[in-house]
Amino acid sequence: MIEVDGLVKRFGAVEVLRGVDLSVGRGEVACLIGPSGSGKSTFLRCLNGLERFQEGRVTIGDVALDAGQSDRDHARAARRICRRAGMVFQGFNLFAHETALQNVIEAPMRVLGMSRDEAVERARGFLARVGMLHRLDARPRELSGGQQQRVAIARALAMGPEVVLFDEPTSALDPRATGEVLSVMTDLARDGQTMIVVTHAMGFARKAATVVHVFGDGAIVESGDPDRVFEAPAHEATRSLLSEVQAA
């Protein structure tokens, strides 16, 4: 369902992604692990058109982002990609002046053209799914970080995406809230939701992922079944990463 071919991203003279190739099938959960600064979050932002890249191609379903596209064609493709690829950020990115319900119905009404009644019905279903139906009238300042992130997940799901991209969704949360959010994500994985997850939560990656990709210095240095990657890593960068995690 998702194909990434030869993705190269530069910020000035710095090459952040160095020819990344990756495939994700429908229903797969791909976890991207690696040290900070290895290019994982930049990679996600390239997938949904938030960052332009200098070389390569990203295809999600029948929509392609290509390095050679004009600005106009890229913007048109990025809008179509955003309907197929929901994004959950580490900083929640909720509208501060809107309630949880309003945050979730905004895009289905504006982008998908749903009526308010239809959008509300859908939003209530997804808020219930992430355990937040009882706080649908609360604004972000009235919610904990974990609750805000669960609303953000409901907002992404409300668009009916083919894939959900998670950018370190628990990095700003305390242990209890981290557990709540990872529980929601594990349930989504169990239900067959296609996901690409940048995470430092190794337990989640081992439990929920169908494949783990290890980033190192702007490239994927190793990919494989979670048990194999965690039990018998083949690359020195993976062994070093896992030893640092265990030491922490």
C-alpha positions as CSV (number, residue, x, y, z in Angstrom):
1,M,0.0,0.0,0.0
2,I,2.9,2.3,0.7
3,E,6.1,2.4,-1.4
4,V,9.1,4.6,-0.8
5,D,11.9,4.6,-3.3
6,G,15.2,6.3,-3.0
7,L,14.1,9.0,-0.7
8,V,16.8,11.7,-0.2
9,K,16.2,14.8,2.0
10,R,18.7,17.6,2.5
11,F,18.6,20.7,4.7
12,G,21.1,22.8,3.0
13,A,24.3,20.8,2.8
14,V,23.2,18.3,5.4
15,E,21.8,15.1,4.0
16,V,19.2,13.9,6.5
17,L,17.8,11.0,4.5
18,R,20.2,9.0,2.3
19,G,18.2,7.0,-0.2
20,V,15.6,5.4,2.0
21,D,13.5,2.5,0.5
22,L,10.6,1.1,2.4
23,S,7.4,-0.9,1.7
24,V,4.3,-1.2,4.0
25,G,1.5,-3.5,3.2
26,R,-2.2,-3.0,4.1
27,G,-2.7,-4.0,7.8
28,E,1.0,-3.9,8.7
29,V,2.4,-2.0,11.7
30,A,5.8,-0.7,10.8
31,C,7.8,0.6,13.8
32,L,10.8,2.9,13.1
33,I,13.4,2.9,15.8
34,G,16.8,4.5,16.1
35,P,18.7,7.2,17.9
36,S,17.6,10.8,18.0
37,G,18.7,12.6,14.8
38,S,18.7,9.5,12.6
39,G,16.0,10.9,10.3
40,K,12.9,9.1,11.5
41,S,10.6,12.1,12.1
42,T,11.8,13.8,8.9
43,F,11.0,10.6,7.0
44,L,7.4,10.7,8.3
45,R,7.0,14.4,7.3
46,C,8.2,13.5,3.8
47,L,5.6,10.7,3.6
48,N,2.6,13.0,4.1
49,G,3.9,16.0,2.1
50,L,4.9,18.3,5.0
51,E,8.5,18.2,3.8
52,R,9.6,18.3,0.2
53,F,12.5,15.9,-0.7
54,Q,15.2,16.3,-3.2
55,E,15.3,12.8,-4.7
56,G,13.0,9.8,-4.8
57,R,9.3,9.0,-4.7
58,V,6.5,8.2,-2.2
59,T,3.4,6.4,-3.2
60,I,0.4,5.8,-0.9
61,G,-2.4,4.0,-2.7
62,D,-2.8,5.6,-6.0
63,V,-1.2,8.9,-5.1
64,A,2.4,9.8,-5.6
65,L,4.8,12.5,-4.3
66,D,7.8,12.8,-6.6
67,A,10.9,14.9,-6.1
68,G,10.5,16.2,-9.7
69,Q,7.0,17.6,-9.3
70,S,6.2,21.2,-9.7
71,D,5.1,23.1,-6.6
72,R,1.6,23.1,-7.9
73,D,1.5,19.3,-8.6
74,H,3.2,18.6,-5.3
75,A,0.7,20.7,-3.4
76,R,-2.2,18.9,-5.1
77,A,-0.7,15.5,-4.4
78,A,0.0,16.4,-0.8
79,R,-3.6,17.3,-0.2
80,R,-4.7,13.9,-1.6
81,I,-2.1,12.2,0.5
82,C,-3.3,13.9,3.7
83,R,-6.7,12.3,3.1
84,R,-5.1,8.9,3.0
85,A,-2.4,9.3,5.7
86,G,-3.5,10.6,9.1
87,M,-0.8,12.1,11.3
88,V,-0.5,12.0,15.1
89,F,2.2,14.4,16.4
90,Q,4.2,14.2,19.6
91,G,2.9,17.7,20.5
92,F,-0.8,16.8,20.0
93,N,-1.5,19.9,17.9
94,L,-5.1,20.3,19.0
95,F,-7.0,23.6,18.5
96,A,-6.8,25.2,22.0
97,H,-10.1,27.1,21.7
98,E,-12.1,24.1,20.6
99,T,-13.5,21.2,22.6
100,A,-12.4,17.6,22.0
101,L,-15.5,17.0,19.9
102,Q,-14.9,20.2,17.8
103,N,-11.3,19.2,17.2
104,V,-12.5,15.8,15.8
105,I,-15.3,17.1,13.6
106,E,-13.4,20.0,12.1
107,A,-11.6,18.1,9.3
108,P,-14.4,15.7,8.3
109,M,-16.7,18.8,7.8
110,R,-14.2,21.0,6.1
111,V,-12.2,18.5,4.0
112,L,-14.7,15.6,3.5
113,G,-17.8,17.8,3.3
114,M,-19.7,15.9,6.0
115,S,-22.7,17.4,7.5
116,R,-22.3,18.4,11.2
117,D,-24.7,15.6,12.3
118,E,-22.7,13.0,10.4
119,A,-19.4,14.3,11.6
120,V,-20.6,14.4,15.2
121,E,-21.8,10.8,15.0
122,R,-18.5,9.7,13.6
123,A,-16.5,11.7,16.1
124,R,-18.4,10.3,19.1
125,G,-17.6,6.8,17.8
126,F,-13.9,7.4,17.6
127,L,-13.8,9.3,20.9
128,A,-15.5,6.3,22.5
129,R,-12.9,4.0,20.8
130,V,-10.0,5.9,22.5
131,G,-11.8,6.2,25.8
132,M,-12.5,9.9,25.6
133,L,-16.3,10.1,25.0
134,H,-16.8,11.3,28.6
135,R,-14.6,14.3,27.9
136,L,-16.0,15.4,24.5
137,D,-16.9,18.9,25.8
138,A,-13.5,19.5,27.4
139,R,-10.9,21.9,25.9
140,P,-7.3,20.9,25.6
141,R,-6.2,22.9,28.7
142,E,-8.7,20.8,30.7
143,L,-7.1,17.5,29.6
144,S,-4.0,15.7,30.6
145,G,-1.3,15.1,28.0
146,G,-2.4,11.5,27.5
147,Q,-6.0,12.5,27.1
148,Q,-5.0,15.1,24.5
149,Q,-3.1,12.5,22.6
150,R,-6.0,10.2,22.6
151,V,-8.2,13.0,21.2
152,A,-5.5,13.6,18.5
153,I,-5.7,9.9,17.6
154,A,-9.5,10.1,17.3
155,R,-9.1,13.2,15.1
156,A,-6.8,11.3,12.8
157,L,-9.1,8.2,12.6
158,A,-12.1,10.4,11.9
159,M,-10.8,11.1,8.4
160,G,-10.9,7.4,7.6
161,P,-7.2,7.2,6.6
162,E,-5.6,4.2,4.9
163,V,-2.6,4.6,7.2
164,V,-1.9,6.5,10.4
165,L,1.6,8.0,10.9
166,F,2.6,8.4,14.6
167,D,5.6,10.6,15.3
168,E,6.9,9.7,18.8
169,P,3.3,9.9,20.2
170,T,4.3,9.2,23.8
171,S,7.6,11.2,24.1
172,A,5.9,14.1,26.0
173,L,3.9,11.9,28.4
174,D,4.5,10.5,31.8
175,P,4.5,6.7,32.3
176,R,0.8,6.3,33.1
177,A,-0.3,8.4,30.1
178,T,2.2,6.6,27.9
179,G,0.6,3.3,28.9
180,E,-2.9,4.7,28.1
181,V,-1.9,5.9,24.6
182,L,0.1,2.7,23.8
183,S,-2.9,0.6,24.8
184,V,-5.1,2.5,22.3
185,M,-2.4,2.0,19.6
186,T,-2.1,-1.7,20.4
187,D,-5.9,-2.1,20.0
188,L,-5.7,-0.3,16.6
189,A,-2.9,-2.6,15.5
190,R,-4.9,-5.7,16.6
191,D,-7.9,-4.4,14.5
192,G,-5.8,-4.2,11.4
193,Q,-5.1,-0.5,11.1
194,T,-2.1,0.2,8.9
195,M,0.4,2.3,10.9
196,I,3.9,3.6,10.7
197,V,5.1,4.5,14.1
198,V,8.3,6.4,15.1
199,T,8.9,5.4,18.7
200,H,11.3,4.9,21.5
201,A,8.9,2.5,23.2
202,M,10.7,-0.7,22.5
203,G,8.1,-2.8,24.4
204,F,5.4,-1.5,22.1
205,A,7.5,-2.1,19.0
206,R,8.2,-5.7,20.0
207,K,4.5,-6.4,20.9
208,A,2.6,-4.6,18.2
209,A,4.8,-4.3,15.2
210,T,4.7,-6.6,12.2
211,V,8.1,-5.3,11.1
212,V,10.8,-3.1,12.7
213,H,13.0,-0.8,10.7
214,V,16.1,0.5,12.4
215,F,17.3,4.0,11.3
216,G,20.9,5.0,11.6
217,D,22.5,8.2,10.1
218,G,19.7,8.8,7.6
219,A,19.3,5.3,6.3
220,I,17.5,2.1,7.2
221,V,20.4,-0.2,8.5
222,E,18.2,-3.2,9.4
223,S,14.7,-4.4,9.0
224,G,12.9,-7.5,10.2
225,D,10.5,-9.4,12.4
226,P,10.5,-7.8,15.9
227,D,11.6,-10.9,17.7
228,R,14.5,-11.4,15.3
229,V,15.6,-7.7,15.5
230,F,15.4,-7.5,19.3
231,E,16.8,-11.0,20.0
232,A,19.5,-11.3,17.3
233,P,20.2,-7.8,15.8
234,A,22.4,-8.1,12.7
235,H,23.8,-4.6,12.5
236,E,26.1,-2.9,15.0
237,A,23.9,0.2,15.1
238,T,21.0,-1.9,16.2
239,R,23.1,-3.7,18.9
240,S,24.3,-0.3,20.1
241,L,20.8,1.2,20.3
242,L,19.4,-1.8,22.2
243,S,22.3,-1.8,24.7
244,E,21.7,1.9,25.4
245,V,18.0,1.3,25.9
246,Q,18.7,-1.6,28.3
247,A,21.3,0.5,30.2
248,A,18.8,3.3,30.7
